[in-house]
Amino acid sequence: MIEDTIFGHWFAGFVDGEGCFHIQKETNRQGFRCLFSIGLRKDDGEILHIIQQKLGIGKIHIKNTANLCEFVVANKKGCEFLCQFFF
């Protein structure tokens, strides 16, 4: 649980504009996979590092060819943790 309510409210609003949850069918077995991501231009990547540090979860991927930076949470436990900001 994040105790910083100011960050929590900011994060929920930021995700509303920039983030998304994905549900993907797993091809190698029956079931689904939950993912969360926020993609920004690489020069705004520091914001994603701050989010990762505050939340204590997720990974940052840099896509040099597309000049993009992406924060990704790719597991059920992490996605469940993120739900606290939206309910």
Residue frames as qw, qx, qy, qz and C-alpha x, y, z in Angstrom:
[[0.000, 0.888, 0.459, 0.000, 0.00, 0.00, 0.00],
 [0.388, 0.376, -0.014, 0.841, 1.32, 3.43, -0.94],
 [0.286, -0.630, -0.510, 0.511, 0.98, 5.90, 1.94],
 [0.129, -0.273, 0.160, 0.940, 1.68, 8.93, -0.26],
 [0.383, 0.626, 0.652, -0.192, -1.88, 9.94, -1.22],
 [0.207, 0.796, -0.151, -0.549, -0.70, 12.92, -3.27],
 [0.030, -0.377, 0.820, 0.430, 1.36, 10.58, -5.45],
 [0.313, 0.262, 0.912, -0.042, -1.56, 8.12, -5.62],
 [0.370, 0.756, 0.386, -0.378, -3.96, 10.74, -6.94],
 [0.151, 0.728, -0.428, -0.514, -1.37, 12.10, -9.38],
 [0.187, -0.215, 0.921, 0.267, -0.56, 8.57, -10.58],
 [0.406, 0.463, 0.774, -0.149, -4.23, 7.68, -11.17],
 [0.350, 0.832, 0.115, -0.414, -4.71, 10.81, -13.26],
 [0.009, 0.634, -0.641, -0.432, -1.47, 10.28, -15.18],
 [0.302, 0.012, 0.942, 0.147, -2.44, 6.69, -15.99],
 [0.454, 0.635, 0.532, -0.329, -5.84, 7.87, -17.17],
 [0.374, 0.843, -0.140, -0.361, -4.11, 9.85, -19.87],
 [0.231, 0.704, -0.653, -0.157, -0.98, 7.82, -20.59],
 [0.199, -0.290, 0.929, -0.112, -1.32, 4.24, -19.32],
 [0.771, 0.043, -0.276, -0.573, -3.29, 1.12, -20.03],
 [0.604, -0.219, 0.745, -0.177, -3.98, -2.38, -18.83],
 [0.524, 0.329, -0.641, -0.455, -3.74, -5.24, -21.32],
 [0.765, -0.117, 0.583, -0.247, -5.23, -8.69, -21.08],
 [0.393, 0.508, -0.667, -0.378, -3.52, -11.14, -23.41],
 [0.976, -0.017, 0.065, -0.205, -4.45, -14.70, -24.19],
 [0.350, -0.591, 0.705, 0.174, -1.44, -16.92, -23.61],
 [0.703, 0.437, -0.401, -0.392, -0.68, -18.89, -26.74],
 [0.360, 0.357, -0.856, 0.104, 1.47, -21.62, -25.20],
 [0.130, -0.216, -0.911, 0.327, -1.13, -22.61, -22.58],
 [0.206, -0.698, -0.585, -0.357, -4.71, -21.91, -21.67],
 [0.396, -0.666, -0.374, 0.510, -5.28, -18.76, -19.72],
 [0.219, 0.902, 0.141, 0.343, -4.69, -15.05, -19.81],
 [0.601, -0.118, -0.211, 0.762, -1.94, -12.67, -18.79],
 [0.087, -0.958, -0.269, 0.055, -2.40, -9.22, -17.27],
 [0.576, 0.100, 0.018, 0.811, -0.02, -6.41, -18.22],
 [0.055, -0.941, -0.241, 0.231, 0.12, -2.73, -17.40],
 [0.621, 0.096, 0.181, 0.756, 2.15, -0.17, -19.32],
 [0.057, 0.933, 0.103, -0.340, 2.87, 3.50, -19.68],
 [0.702, 0.234, 0.292, 0.606, 4.73, 4.62, -22.80],
 [0.031, -0.939, -0.045, 0.340, 6.40, 7.99, -23.17],
 [0.567, 0.758, -0.240, 0.214, 8.97, 9.65, -25.36],
 [0.809, -0.019, -0.344, 0.477, 12.48, 8.76, -24.25],
 [0.227, 0.395, -0.244, 0.856, 13.25, 12.33, -23.16],
 [0.550, -0.499, 0.067, -0.667, 10.35, 12.06, -20.63],
 [0.762, -0.010, -0.646, 0.047, 11.67, 8.74, -19.30],
 [0.147, 0.237, -0.633, 0.723, 12.70, 10.17, -15.92],
 [0.607, -0.212, 0.108, -0.758, 9.00, 10.30, -15.01],
 [0.895, -0.018, -0.391, -0.216, 8.81, 6.52, -15.49],
 [0.539, 0.204, -0.653, 0.492, 11.85, 6.01, -13.27],
 [0.214, -0.254, 0.433, -0.838, 10.18, 8.04, -10.51],
 [0.801, -0.120, -0.106, -0.577, 6.98, 5.98, -10.87],
 [0.820, 0.103, -0.557, 0.080, 8.96, 2.74, -10.70],
 [0.289, 0.249, -0.625, 0.681, 10.83, 3.92, -7.62],
 [0.432, -0.228, 0.279, -0.827, 7.65, 5.06, -5.82],
 [0.871, -0.047, -0.151, -0.465, 5.75, 1.86, -6.62],
 [0.410, -0.494, 0.763, -0.072, 8.65, -0.56, -6.12],
 [0.731, 0.214, 0.648, 0.013, 7.50, -2.72, -9.04],
 [0.616, 0.766, 0.142, -0.122, 7.80, -2.91, -12.80],
 [0.660, -0.149, 0.376, 0.634, 10.54, -2.63, -15.36],
 [0.241, 0.824, -0.071, -0.508, 11.58, 0.09, -17.77],
 [0.724, 0.216, 0.513, 0.407, 12.23, -0.74, -21.40],
 [0.056, 0.720, -0.193, -0.664, 13.94, 1.72, -23.72],
 [0.719, 0.458, 0.488, 0.189, 13.19, 1.41, -27.42],
 [0.303, -0.512, 0.251, 0.763, 15.99, 3.41, -29.01],
 [0.228, 0.169, 0.686, 0.670, 14.81, 2.96, -32.56],
 [0.097, -0.703, -0.618, -0.337, 11.41, 4.45, -31.75],
 [0.092, 0.382, -0.264, 0.881, 12.67, 7.04, -29.23],
 [0.662, -0.503, -0.232, -0.505, 10.29, 5.53, -26.66],
 [0.064, 0.254, -0.815, 0.517, 10.52, 4.50, -23.04],
 [0.680, -0.319, -0.437, -0.494, 7.99, 2.15, -21.45],
 [0.274, -0.308, 0.729, -0.546, 7.17, 1.23, -17.84],
 [0.690, -0.038, -0.598, -0.406, 5.74, -2.30, -17.70],
 [0.475, -0.260, 0.712, -0.448, 4.23, -4.41, -14.94],
 [0.577, 0.231, -0.652, -0.434, 3.88, -7.92, -16.33],
 [0.270, -0.056, -0.940, 0.199, 2.54, -10.08, -13.52],
 [0.411, -0.603, -0.612, -0.305, -0.77, -10.64, -11.79],
 [0.523, -0.549, -0.424, 0.494, 0.45, -9.61, -8.34],
 [0.266, -0.156, 0.064, 0.949, 1.79, -6.30, -9.67],
 [0.178, -0.350, -0.506, -0.768, -1.41, -5.56, -11.59],
 [0.485, -0.626, -0.610, -0.012, -3.48, -6.34, -8.51],
 [0.442, -0.412, -0.253, 0.756, -1.30, -3.91, -6.52],
 [0.097, 0.061, 0.267, 0.957, -1.94, -1.17, -9.11],
 [0.237, -0.560, -0.694, -0.385, -5.71, -1.60, -8.81],
 [0.352, -0.587, -0.513, 0.519, -5.67, 0.20, -5.45],
 [0.156, -0.259, 0.083, 0.949, -5.13, 3.48, -7.30],
 [0.201, -0.097, -0.559, -0.799, -8.26, 3.14, -9.41],
 [0.446, -0.484, -0.724, -0.208, -10.97, 2.01, -6.98]]
